[in-house]
Amino acid sequence: MKFLKAVLFLVFIFAALAVHAQSSADLKRQKEELIKQLDALNHEYDETANNKKTTLKQLQLLKEKINLREEEINNINSEIRNLDNQISENNNFVHNLQSQLDQLKKQYAAMVLFTYYNQSSYNKLMFIFAAKDFNQAYKRLKYLQQIGTYRERQAGYIQQTQVELHVKINELDKNKKEKSNLLVDQLKEKETLGKEKETQAQVVADLSKHEGLLKQQQQDVQRKIAKTNKEINLAIRREIEEARRKAEEEEKQREREAAARAKAENREVTVVKPRVAVKQMTTSEVLNATPEAAKLSSDFLGNRGSLPWPVSNGSLKQGFGIYYDNENIKNESNGWDIKTNPGSSVRAVFEGEVKRVRDVSGTFLVVIKHGEYFTAYSNLRSCNVKEGQKVSTKQTIGIVATDPSTGEAIVNFSIYKALDPVNPKIWLTPN
């Protein structure tokens, strides 16, 4: 029974250690990912700082670096807590193994002593022959054999426990060294964090000297965004109006044809009303009025979650929805700002027809229709498609523009269902 309890205890300890090992692996993967992100931000910040212009972009990068640095410190603290738990468990494990080893040695010593006093063949034979009958003699013989087997097994348990004890002591030493290294890393990260916060304060002070110019830059950006959104809405409204006009014209044409047939046949005109009058049709029904448009809408919807990105290599800079800028002013994004390499090609995410190409404050906007869905691509340095042109999936439509002050190349991408913007996250394939 004692042996069974010991086995169950060992199983429980190993299971707990496996959980902690998995947790440690997750923490290390998170730490590696944070280090990669910090390296990328450091590189980006250095490029911005080398422009010798203190900009809002520099402040934004510093804030991102500080947030990542704090997250990395929290990650290190989690690793340290995890190691503390492992050290505590390993200490308990070593203590229990040592107690088991001492108990096994005592039992083995007692057994060896008993065997020593009863080791002569004469005593063993007398023990067997002193039995009352053959059955008892057989049991006594088996008992002596079991004592030998048990002694060998106890010796094996002692050796196994000693090995486990040695392994756990080594693991304990390793845990303590890892904790020591993590504490050193933590101290370094805290020192770096302090320096970055000092730099942030200096950047804020520098920015305050150029507050007027920076506000002007922000206002220019906001005006460009508003103008872009207006152009997109105009393009979509025009398409809705055009689709409704065509549907009404087709309805009138059907009525004229019915009247002409009735007159030719010298009978009363019977106008067959459509299931839904054009004036009562929803925007979605108007845009899907033709079989071609309905099929394109269906195909576009069928590819939700697997549409390619508008650039072959990019990362999300600003997501969809409400956000706050550096001045804590509330803004709303109708799409994604995707950062890519300067000079990168911008491509259509699905087949469709180009419906609008406009110059917006020095960069191009392209709107493509996909049935009742529309995709918009703005901040293009150049454009190589024209209105009315059919495009295919991943076809290049232009080149992304690069901000001369920051060196960033960002394409603004949005998806609309009629006039309603939708989050590209649920449409584009995971990056």
N, C-alpha and C positions, 0 to 999 in steps of 0.2 A: 504493500500500500504506500509506504514511504517513497519507494522508487517511482510509482505511478504519479504521485504528487510532484516529485522532482521533474519528471518528464513534462507534465502539464505546465509547470512553472516555466521551464525552458521554452516550450512552444509559445507561451504567452509573451515572454520577453522578446523572442525572435520576431514575432508578429509586430510588436510595438516598435522595435528597431527598424523593421522594414518600412513601416509607415513614416517614421522620421527620416529614413534614408530617401524615401520618395519626396518628402517635403524639402529636404536639403537639395535634392537634384532640381526641383522646381525653382527654389530660391536662386540657385546658381545660374539656371537658364535665364531667369529674370534679370539677374545681375549682369550677365553677358549682354543681354539685349539693351539694358540701360547704358552700359559702357559704349556700345555701338552708337546709340542715339546721341550720347554726349560727345563722342568723337566727331560725328557729323555736324553737330551744332557748333563745336569748337572751330572746325574748319570753316563753316559758314560765317561764324562771327569774325574770325581773323580776316576773311575776305572783305567783310563789311567795314571793319576797323581800318583796313589798309586804304580804304577810299579817302581817309583823312576827313571824313564828314560825320559828325555825330548826328545820327538819324533815329527816327522812331523804330526803324527796322533793327538797329543795334540794340535799342532798349527791349524790343520784343524778344530778340534772341537771348539777351541776358536773362529775361524772366523765364524763358523756356529752360535755359541752362540751370537756373537756380531751382526750378521745380523738379527737374530731373535729378539734380544733385541731392535735393532733400529726399526724393524718392529712393535714390541709391543708398543714402544713409539709413533710411527706414528699412530697406532691404537687408543691409548689413546688421542692423539691430535684430531683425527677425532671424538671421542666420546665427547671431550670437545667442539669442534665446533658445533657438533650436539646439545649438551645441551645448548650452547649459543643461537642457533636458537630457541630452544624450550622455553628458558627463555624469549627471546625477544617476541616470539609469545604469550606466556602466559601473559606477561605484557600487550601487546596490547589487548589480549582477556579480561583480567581483567579490563582494562581501558574502553573498549567498553561496557562490562557488567555493570560496574559502571554507565556509562553514560545512558545506557538503563534503569537501575534501578532508577536513579534520574528522568528520563523523565516519567517513569511509575508512580512513586510516585507523581509527580506534576499533571499528568493527573488524577490520582485517587483522589488526594486531591481536585482538582477542581470539580470532579464529586460528591464527598461526600458533598462538600459545596453546590453544586447545589441541590442535593437531600435533604439536610437539609432545604434549603429555600422553597422547594416544597414538604415537607414530609407529610403535613396534607391531610387527605382523602378528606376534603372539596375542597382544591385547585386542587387535581387530578380530582375530579368529575366536578368541574367548567371548567377545561381544556378540558374535554371530551364533556360536554354538550354545550360548547360554539361553537361546530363545526357547520358548515353550513348545513351538511346533515349527513345521517347515514354512508356513505362511509368514510367521513372525521373523524367521531367519532371513527369508527373502527380502522382507521390508527393511530389515536392519542392513542388509547388503546394499540395497538401493539407497538407503540413507547415507551410508558411507561414500557411495559414488556421488551423490548429490552434493555432499560437503566439498568434495574435490572440485566438482564443476562450479559450485558457488564461489569457491576461493579464486578460481581462475577468472570468473566473471567479475568479482569484486576488484581483482587486480586490474582488469581491463577498464572498469569504471574509474578507478583511481588515475590511470594513465590518461583516459579521455578527459577527465575533469581537469587534470593538470594542463593539458593542451589548451582546453577552452579558457582556463584561467590566464594562461600566457597570452592567448589571442586577445582577450578582453583588456588585459593590462596594456598591450600594445595599442589597441584602439583608443583606450583612455588617454594615453600619451599623445596619440595623433590628434584627438579631439582638443586637448589642451593647447597643442601647438597651433592648430587651426584657429582657435579662439584668440590666441595671442596675435596671430597675423591679422585677423579681422579687426581687432582693437587698434592695431597700427593703421590699417586702411581707414577705419572710422575716423581716427584723429586727423589723417591727411585730408579726407573728404571734408571734414568740418573746417579745417584751415582754408581749403580752397573755397568752400562756401562763403566763409567770412570775407575773403578777398573779392569774390564775385559780387557780394552785396555792397561792398565798398565801391566797386566799379559801377554798380547800378546807381548808387547814390550820386556818383560823379556825372554819369550820363544824364540822369534826371536834371542835375544842376545845369549841365551844358544845354540840354533841351529847353530849359526855361529861358535861356538867353535868346533863343531863336523861336520863341513861342509863336510869334506872328507868322513867320515863314512856314512853320510846320502846320499850323492851322490852315494856312492857305493850301498847302499840299494835300491835307486831309479833305478839305472842301472840294478840291479838284478831283480827287479820287471818288468822292461821294457823288459829285455831279456826273462823272463819267459812268458810274454804276447806274444812276437814275436814268441817264440818257440811253444806256444800253437796254435796260429793262423796258423803257418806253418803246424803243424800236422793236423789241421782241414782241411786245403786246400788240403793236400796230400791225406787224407782219401776221400774227395769228388771227387778229380780228378781221384783217383783210381777207384771209383765206376762208374764215367762217362766213363772211358776207358773200364772197364769191361762190362758195359751195351752196349757200341758201339761194342765191340768185339763179344758179344753174338748175337747182331742184325746182324752183318756181317756174322757170322757163320750160323745163321738161313737162311739168304738170300742165301748163298752158298749151304746149304743143300737142299733148295727148288730147286735150279738150278740143282743139281745132281739128285734129284728125278725126275725132269722133263725130264732130259736127259735119265735116265734109263727107264722111261716109253715109251719114244719115240723109243728107241732102241728095246725094247721088242715088240713094235707094228710095227717095221720096217718102221718108218716114220721120216721125217725131224724134228730135234729138234727146237721147238719154245719156246724161253725163254720169259716168261711173266714178264716184268719189274714191280717192285713195284711202287706204286703211288709216293713215295719219296725214292730215293736211300739213303742207310745208310750213305754214305759219305756226303750227303747233308742235313741230318737231324740235327735239332737244338739240343742243350743240353737237353732242356725240352722234345723233342720228343724221344730222346734216353732213358732218364730216365723213360719215360712213355710208353716204347715200349711194355711191357707186360700188359695184362688186370689187373693183380693183382696190379702192380705198379701204373697204371692209376687210379684205384679205391682208392688206399691208398692216392694218391696225392689229389684226389677229396674230400675224407673224411677229410683230414687234412685241406684243404682250407675251407671246409664247417664249420669247428670249429673255424675259425678265430674270435678272440675276446672273446672266451669262453674256451680257453685251460687253464688247471690248472697251478698254479705256480710250479716250480721245488722243492719247499719246502712248507710244510704245514703252516709255520709261518715265514714270512720274510718281509723285507722292502727294497725299492730301495735305493742303496748306490751310484751307478754311472749309469747314463743312457746311451743311445745309441747316437753315433755321436761324434762330435768334443767337446773337453773340454780342460781346462788348469789346470796344476797341481800347487802345491804350489810354484814352481819356475817360474810360468807363462810360462811354456813350453807347446806348443800345442801338444795334443795327440788326438787319435781317438779310440773310443770304438766300437767293432763290435757286442756288446751285452749289457747285464745288469750285474752289480755286485749287488748281492742280499745278504743283511746281515740277518743272522738267528741265532738261538741259537746254542751254541757249542754242537756237537754231534748229530745234526739234520740229519735226513735221506734225501737224494736227490732222487727224483723220476722222471720217464719219463713223459713228458707232453702229450704223445700220443703213441699209439701202433706203433711198427715198428721193425726193426732189427738192433742189435748192429753191427756197422761196424768197429769201432776202439776203442781199449783200450790201452792207453799209459801212462807210467810214465814220467811226465814232471817236472823236477827239484824237485822231491820228493813228488809230488802229482799226482793224476790220472786224465786223460782226457777220457771221454766217448763220442763217436759220434754215433748217432742213425739215421737210414735212414727211411724216411716216403714217399716213392715214389720219387718225384723230390725234396722233402724238407728234410732238415737235422737239427737236434738239437744237440748242443754240451754242455757238462757239465764238467767244469774243477774246479781244486782246491778241489779234493776229497781226504780225508785221506785214505779211503779204497774203494774198488770196488768189488761188488759181482755179476757182469755179465761178460760174455766173448764174443769175436767176433763171429758172426754168430747166436747168441741167439736171439730168438723172445721175445719181451717184450710187456706188455700191459700198458694201460694208468694208471698212478699213481703207477706203480710198482717201488719198491725201487731198485736203481742201485748202491748206495754207501752212504758213510757218509761224511759230509762236514769237511774240515780241519780247524783247529783253529790256528791263528797266535800266536806263543808263546810270542812275544814281546808286542802285543796289546790286546790279548785275544779275537780278533774278529774272527767270523766264517763267511766267505763270499764265496758263490758259484758263479762262473762265468758262465752265461748262454747265449747262442746265438742261433739264428735261421737263416738258410740259404735256399735260393731258388737256387738250384744248387750251384754255386760259389759266389753268391751275398748275403751278409748279409742283413737281414731285421730287422726293429725295433720290438722287442718283445712287445712293448706297444700295437700295434694293433692286437696282436695275443693272449696275455694272458688275462684272465678275470680280470676286475678291482679289485684291492686289497682293 
